Amino acid sequence: MNRLAAPLLLCALAAAGCAGADVGITAEQSRYAISMSRSIRDQNGVLYDDRSLERVGILHSDRTRVGFLYSLLTPLSTFDISEDVNAQVAAVHGEAVVGLTVSVSDACDVLNNFPILNILPVWPGCVPVTITGDIVRRRPVVSSP
């Protein structure tokens, strides 16, 4: 029984290994309003929804973050999308971003789930993050005759 203990422990550790990264998303320097819903408020608090907004483009931004020590140490863990938002919204003459989504792909599964090595705290893990959303502006008001 004692001879099986070491291989069983190694198998259990390999199966329970943890690799990845810690990522935070910010947009503190964005010049445009951003909403995860399909609605947005202007500076005066007026609510605009799909009926009063027109889509003029798509926001797309992605980064991959690498973590160590079971993702406790992730250099550059904050992903600031402000520059991407400012550039992409201005390029299509938009006014805001709605329907913002944050998704993580499984592109790093080979690295994150590498048997045996991912139990080591120095084994890196990674998280590819993709941000998407609709760039919108207010529909022109049509006056009735």
trRosetta pair geometry for C-beta under 8 A, 3 or more apart (Angstrom, degrees):
i j d omega theta_ij theta_ji phi_ij phi_ji
1 4 6.0 -62 -160 35 37 109
1 5 7.0 53 145 -43 66 95
2 5 5.6 -35 -156 2 40 120
3 6 7.5 -53 -172 25 35 100
4 7 6.1 -66 -157 48 48 103
4 8 5.6 44 153 -21 81 115
5 8 6.0 -65 -146 41 25 109
5 9 6.1 25 159 -20 65 110
6 9 5.8 -55 -144 35 28 110
6 10 6.4 28 157 -19 63 107
7 10 5.6 -54 -146 37 33 113
7 11 6.3 34 155 -19 66 105
8 11 5.7 -53 -147 37 32 111
8 12 6.3 33 153 -20 65 106
9 12 5.7 -54 -147 37 31 112
9 13 6.3 30 155 -17 65 106
10 13 5.8 -55 -146 38 29 110
10 14 6.3 30 155 -20 64 107
10 116 7.4 6 177 -116 96 97
11 14 5.7 -54 -145 36 30 111
11 15 6.3 26 157 -16 64 108
12 15 5.9 -58 -147 39 29 108
12 16 6.1 9 159 -4 65 116
13 16 5.9 -68 -138 49 28 99
13 17 6.6 59 155 -61 63 82
13 116 7.9 57 101 -126 96 53
13 119 4.6 48 157 -121 100 155
14 17 5.9 -19 -156 -22 31 115
14 115 5.0 30 -176 -165 119 78
14 116 4.6 -23 -110 -75 114 54
14 118 7.7 92 -150 53 57 87
14 119 6.1 -81 -90 -31 43 126
16 119 7.4 60 78 -102 73 103
17 113 7.6 136 81 -136 110 45
17 114 7.9 -71 105 70 152 59
17 115 7.7 153 18 -137 143 33
17 116 7.5 -164 -48 -98 149 3
17 117 7.7 73 -153 80 162 39
17 118 3.6 110 145 99 137 93
17 119 4.1 -96 -99 -64 103 66
17 123 7.8 -5 -175 66 127 148
18 70 5.0 43 93 -140 112 96
18 71 7.3 -82 142 2 102 105
18 118 6.9 170 44 152 16 104
18 125 7.6 -44 144 -57 55 156
19 67 7.5 162 -175 78 63 97
19 70 7.3 -96 -95 -118 40 47
19 71 7.3 130 -170 -44 33 92
19 111 6.7 -123 122 132 143 75
19 112 4.3 -163 85 -140 102 60
19 113 7.4 -143 43 -52 111 35
19 114 7.4 14 12 26 154 88
19 118 4.4 -94 -25 -148 120 108
19 123 5.7 -72 -96 111 128 105
19 124 7.0 76 -162 124 118 29
19 125 2.9 170 162 -80 80 115
19 126 8.0 1 146 3 102 49
20 67 5.8 6 107 49 45 135
20 70 7.9 20 39 -176 81 47
20 71 4.5 -14 81 -68 81 134
20 108 7.9 124 -117 102 59 137
20 112 5.7 46 -74 -130 67 123
20 125 4.1 -38 -28 135 17 141
20 126 7.4 -81 -147 51 37 14
20 127 5.7 48 -172 -57 81 104
21 65 4.3 -172 132 109 149 97
21 66 5.8 -159 -82 -177 139 9
21 67 3.1 171 -105 -22 68 110
21 71 5.2 -169 -107 -127 20 96
21 74 4.5 111 -163 -117 88 125
21 77 7.0 -164 168 -117 97 89
21 125 5.7 -167 -38 98 72 88
21 126 5.7 9 -14 -135 126 31
21 127 4.3 -131 54 5 100 105
22 65 7.7 -85 68 123 36 142
22 67 6.0 100 5 -99 68 140
22 71 5.1 121 -34 166 83 101
22 72 7.5 43 -14 -114 131 18
22 74 4.5 -162 46 4 79 145
22 77 5.1 2 93 -147 84 134
22 127 8.0 120 -33 10 9 147
23 65 4.9 162 -86 24 106 150
23 74 7.0 -112 -66 153 57 156
23 77 5.8 -148 -105 -171 40 73
23 78 7.8 137 -163 -102 55 22
23 79 5.7 14 -171 -11 104 117
23 127 5.4 -131 -20 91 128 137
23 129 5.4 -167 149 -48 164 145
24 77 6.0 57 13 131 89 92
24 78 4.8 -29 71 -108 101 70
24 79 6.9 174 83 21 45 73
25 78 7.8 158 -89 -161 15 63
25 79 5.2 -27 -105 71 64 99
25 81 6.5 11 -166 -14 94 114
25 102 5.8 -120 -31 -105 161 142
25 129 7.3 -161 -76 168 109 148
25 131 6.9 138 -138 -85 136 127
26 78 5.8 0 7 -173 117 110
26 79 7.3 154 24 78 68 47
26 80 4.9 -27 75 -105 95 74
26 81 7.3 176 83 17 41 75
26 82 7.5 -21 116 -33 79 100
27 30 4.2 12 162 -25 102 127
27 34 5.6 38 83 8 161 156
27 80 6.8 141 -92 -163 38 65
27 81 4.9 -34 -89 64 97 90
27 82 5.0 144 -154 -72 60 71
27 85 5.9 45 -146 -3 123 151
28 80 6.9 -53 26 -136 88 112
28 82 6.4 -55 56 -63 51 135
29 80 7.0 42 23 176 105 125
29 82 3.7 68 66 -174 87 161
29 83 7.5 19 87 -51 123 63
29 86 7.5 -44 120 -38 89 133
30 33 8.0 145 123 -72 122 11
30 34 6.1 9 123 -24 168 119
30 81 7.4 10 -70 95 117 80
30 82 4.6 -131 -58 -125 65 77
30 85 4.7 -10 -122 88 111 144
30 86 6.3 -160 -135 -54 56 85
31 85 7.9 175 36 112 65 102
31 86 5.3 74 18 -112 103 99
31 89 7.9 -158 72 73 91 134
32 85 5.9 -145 49 155 112 110
32 86 6.9 170 0 -94 102 53
32 89 4.8 -37 -28 106 164 174
32 94 7.1 39 -137 106 152 98
32 95 6.7 162 -140 162 107 33
32 96 5.4 179 174 -107 101 43
32 97 6.3 91 118 -9 122 88
33 40 5.2 122 116 -168 131 120
33 41 7.2 -151 -155 65 156 57
33 42 7.6 -125 -19 -109 155 38
33 95 7.6 7 33 140 99 74
33 96 4.3 -20 68 -123 92 111
33 97 7.4 -163 99 34 54 64
34 85 6.6 -56 -75 -132 124 149
34 96 7.0 -173 -77 -170 34 79
34 97 4.7 0 -119 63 75 107
34 100 5.6 37 179 -44 100 147
34 133 7.3 19 -149 155 92 176
35 38 7.7 -105 111 4 122 5
35 39 6.4 -100 148 82 162 46
35 40 4.7 -150 -9 -90 139 83
35 96 7.1 23 4 163 100 121
35 97 7.0 177 30 96 61 62
35 98 4.9 -6 66 -119 105 69
35 99 7.5 30 95 -17 82 35
35 100 6.6 162 89 3 32 104
36 99 7.2 37 -170 -143 35 16
36 100 4.8 -73 -96 60 60 90
36 101 7.4 105 -144 -76 86 47
37 40 7.9 176 76 -60 88 57
37 98 6.8 -48 93 -161 49 94
37 99 7.3 -36 136 -75 17 49
38 49 6.2 51 115 -156 93 79
38 50 5.5 -12 157 -50 123 99
38 98 5.4 72 -145 159 35 126
38 99 5.6 31 -92 -64 66 93
39 47 5.7 3 178 -172 124 98
39 48 6.4 162 -157 83 72 47
39 49 4.4 -30 -99 -96 96 77
39 50 7.8 -73 -76 -22 69 65
39 98 6.9 122 16 -134 10 131
40 47 7.6 154 82 -151 30 55
40 48 5.4 -19 64 61 78 98
40 53 7.3 83 29 -78 109 144
40 96 4.7 117 177 144 170 160
40 98 5.4 -112 -39 -80 112 107
40 136 7.3 169 11 69 140 129
41 45 5.5 -17 -174 -146 126 35
41 46 6.4 147 -153 69 71 36
41 47 5.4 -36 -93 -92 79 58
41 48 7.3 160 -97 14 27 77
42 45 7.2 -48 67 19 65 17
42 46 5.0 -1 34 53 107 92
42 48 6.8 68 -35 -15 94 116
48 52 4.6 -115 -149 90 85 119
48 53 5.3 102 149 -54 112 101
48 138 6.0 -97 -127 -102 152 91
49 52 6.1 76 49 27 54 93
49 53 6.8 -127 118 3 20 107
50 53 6.1 -70 -124 48 26 99
52 138 6.2 -19 153 -145 90 79
52 139 5.6 -132 -167 25 45 104
53 96 7.9 -73 -130 60 132 114
53 98 6.8 60 136 3 169 148
53 136 4.2 14 179 178 119 137
53 137 7.0 150 -152 75 76 23
53 138 6.3 -59 -103 -104 61 40
53 139 6.5 -146 -100 -25 8 87
54 136 6.4 150 74 -153 35 82
54 137 6.2 -23 59 63 86 73
54 138 7.7 39 15 139 83 13
54 139 5.0 105 -29 -83 103 82
55 58 8.0 25 -180 -66 113 68
55 134 4.9 -63 -123 -171 109 118
55 135 7.1 96 -159 70 66 53
55 136 5.5 -49 -97 -95 48 81
56 92 4.6 158 131 147 105 118
56 93 6.7 -87 156 72 157 74
56 94 5.0 -172 63 -84 124 91
56 135 5.5 -72 69 106 81 95
56 136 6.5 131 11 -122 86 27
56 137 5.6 22 -13 5 136 102
57 88 6.7 -167 128 165 139 92
57 89 7.6 -178 65 -110 131 42
57 91 7.4 107 -106 86 171 94
57 92 3.7 179 -31 -8 138 172
57 94 6.0 -103 33 -48 111 130
57 134 7.7 143 84 -167 45 53
57 135 3.8 -6 68 52 91 128
58 132 6.6 -13 178 -162 99 94
58 133 7.4 159 -161 81 59 37
58 134 6.4 -40 -108 -110 62 50
58 135 6.5 -124 -60 6 11 93
59 84 7.1 101 -165 137 97 103
59 85 6.4 7 -135 -108 135 67
59 88 5.3 125 -116 105 73 148
59 89 7.3 -5 -84 -59 109 81
59 97 5.2 6 -20 -126 149 128
59 100 7.4 -22 70 -109 139 83
59 131 6.9 -45 128 125 107 92
59 132 6.2 152 86 -157 74 40
59 133 4.3 1 48 56 121 86
59 134 7.3 -77 10 -14 90 5
59 135 5.5 121 -43 -52 87 93
60 88 7.6 164 33 -118 59 158
60 130 7.4 -23 -159 -169 78 94
60 131 7.3 149 -155 85 31 64
60 132 5.5 5 -101 -105 67 81
61 81 5.2 142 77 -133 162 103
61 84 4.0 69 -91 152 132 170
61 85 7.7 -54 -31 -48 144 66
61 88 7.9 -128 -54 -15 99 146
61 130 7.5 155 84 -157 46 50
61 131 4.5 -8 62 58 94 109
61 132 7.9 -175 27 -71 62 45
62 128 6.8 16 -179 179 111 89
62 129 6.4 177 -148 92 67 53
62 130 4.3 -16 -99 -104 107 70
62 131 6.9 -174 -76 19 53 68
63 79 5.2 -174 48 -126 141 120
63 128 7.6 -171 101 -148 35 55
63 129 5.7 -5 62 57 76 97
64 107 7.6 -83 -105 84 126 130
64 108 7.3 140 -152 -56 118 123
64 126 5.5 18 175 178 105 120
64 127 6.9 170 -154 84 62 40
64 128 4.4 -27 -99 -98 93 72
64 129 7.3 164 -94 15 38 68
65 74 5.6 39 159 -175 119 117
65 76 6.5 -151 -125 95 97 86
65 77 6.0 82 -162 -121 146 51
65 79 7.0 -107 -50 -58 123 109
65 126 6.6 166 86 -153 43 70
65 127 5.3 -10 58 57 91 91
65 129 6.9 20 0 -3 102 114
66 74 7.1 170 91 -141 38 75
66 75 7.2 -1 71 45 86 92
66 124 5.2 -7 -173 -173 108 123
66 125 7.2 153 -157 80 59 39
66 126 4.8 -30 -100 -96 66 90
67 70 7.8 -38 134 115 116 18
67 71 3.9 32 140 -118 154 60
67 72 7.5 123 -178 32 111 32
67 73 6.4 142 -162 80 72 51
67 74 4.0 -35 -99 -88 92 92
67 77 7.7 53 -89 -98 99 104
67 124 6.8 142 72 -158 39 69
67 125 5.1 -23 63 65 93 90
67 126 7.1 167 15 -89 73 36
67 127 7.3 31 -8 -4 113 102
68 71 7.8 131 50 -81 17 24
68 72 7.6 -58 93 57 56 71
68 73 4.6 -28 67 74 89 108
68 74 7.6 168 20 -78 61 47
68 121 7.1 67 168 158 78 70
68 122 6.4 -1 -158 -139 110 39
68 123 7.9 158 -132 73 71 30
68 124 5.7 -43 -83 -103 79 69
68 125 7.7 165 -81 21 32 75
69 72 4.4 -62 108 50 108 104
69 73 4.6 66 32 10 118 104
69 121 4.7 22 -117 -177 55 104
69 122 7.7 18 -65 -79 62 40
70 121 6.1 -52 -21 -123 85 79
70 125 7.9 40 -136 3 28 136
71 74 6.1 8 -163 -54 66 111
71 125 6.0 -51 -67 63 90 131
74 77 3.9 84 99 -86 111 107
79 129 5.9 -130 -28 78 172 147
79 131 7.8 177 130 -32 129 128
80 83 7.3 69 115 2 96 89
81 84 5.0 -61 -167 49 72 114
81 85 5.4 75 133 -28 91 103
81 131 5.5 -62 -103 77 146 170
82 85 5.8 -60 -145 38 27 109
82 86 6.1 24 161 -17 66 109
83 86 5.8 -55 -143 38 28 110
83 87 6.2 20 161 -12 64 111
84 87 6.1 -60 -143 42 26 105
84 88 5.9 11 166 -8 65 117
84 131 7.6 118 93 75 148 128
85 88 6.4 -66 -137 44 21 100
85 89 5.8 13 170 -12 64 116
85 97 6.2 -87 -138 -23 107 142
86 89 6.5 -60 -136 40 18 103
86 90 6.2 13 165 -13 58 116
87 90 6.1 -64 -147 41 23 108
87 91 6.2 28 157 -29 62 110
88 91 5.6 -49 -145 28 30 117
88 92 7.1 1 165 4 61 104
88 94 8.0 -2 123 27 69 132
88 135 6.4 -140 132 -70 97 143
89 92 6.8 -77 -156 47 29 88
89 94 4.3 -98 -158 67 77 111
89 95 7.4 -160 -177 -2 117 7
89 96 7.4 56 -137 -62 137 5
89 97 6.6 -97 -81 -52 120 94
89 135 5.3 -173 -109 -138 70 119
90 93 7.3 25 -169 -80 36 36
90 94 7.6 -83 -52 40 20 77
92 135 5.6 101 65 109 135 144
93 137 6.8 -15 123 -53 76 152
94 97 7.6 65 135 -67 143 63
94 135 3.9 -93 -81 168 166 102
94 136 6.1 85 -154 59 108 20
94 137 5.1 -145 -143 -51 51 93
95 136 6.6 -52 53 102 84 63
95 137 4.3 104 0 -117 104 73
95 138 6.3 -9 34 -9 158 79
96 135 7.6 162 87 -153 37 53
96 136 5.6 -25 69 64 85 90
96 137 7.5 142 22 -90 75 44
97 100 5.7 63 132 -68 112 102
97 133 4.3 61 178 117 107 139
97 134 6.9 148 -157 74 61 43
97 135 5.8 -34 -98 -97 74 58
97 136 7.3 139 -110 16 23 82
98 133 6.5 164 75 -178 26 105
98 134 5.4 -27 65 65 79 99
98 136 5.5 2 10 5 111 134
99 133 5.2 153 84 -145 70 73
99 134 4.9 44 45 10 123 101
100 131 6.8 -11 -166 -169 93 94
100 132 7.5 163 -148 89 48 40
100 133 3.9 -20 -94 -83 59 132
101 131 7.2 165 83 -151 50 48
101 132 5.3 -10 55 61 97 85
101 133 6.6 165 11 -73 66 71
102 129 6.5 -17 -167 -166 91 103
102 130 7.6 152 -157 80 44 48
102 131 5.7 -14 -102 -101 68 75
103 129 7.4 148 80 -156 41 54
103 130 5.0 -21 65 63 92 97
103 132 7.4 -2 10 12 111 104
104 127 5.7 -40 -142 -169 119 95
104 128 6.6 130 -156 76 63 58
104 129 5.8 -29 -96 -99 74 64
104 130 7.7 173 -85 19 26 77
105 108 7.9 112 94 4 79 76
105 128 4.8 -29 47 82 100 118
105 130 6.7 53 -27 -8 104 117
106 109 4.6 18 173 -42 91 116
107 128 4.7 18 44 9 124 148
108 111 4.8 -54 -171 48 83 112
108 112 5.0 76 126 -21 96 108
108 125 6.9 99 148 -177 135 64
108 126 4.1 -157 -117 74 152 95
108 127 6.6 -91 26 -79 148 27
108 128 6.1 162 -22 -13 104 94
109 112 5.8 -61 -130 48 28 104
109 113 5.4 -11 180 15 69 118
110 113 6.9 -68 -124 54 14 84
110 114 6.6 45 161 -71 55 88
111 114 6.2 -25 -153 -28 25 113
111 124 6.8 -32 175 96 122 83
111 125 6.4 151 125 -130 100 46
111 126 5.7 29 88 19 145 103
112 118 6.6 70 175 -123 35 142
112 125 4.8 65 -108 -143 82 98
112 126 6.8 -119 -57 41 98 60
113 118 6.5 -58 -133 -18 17 163
114 117 4.9 -23 111 57 116 110
114 118 5.0 138 59 -37 75 103
114 123 7.1 -142 61 -172 121 137
115 118 7.3 -45 -102 17 7 101
116 119 6.5 -58 -171 14 33 109
117 120 5.8 -44 -171 16 54 115
117 123 4.9 137 148 -104 85 140
118 123 5.1 -140 -111 108 41 152
118 125 7.2 71 -140 -78 105 103
119 123 7.5 64 45 14 30 140
120 123 4.5 102 70 -22 93 103
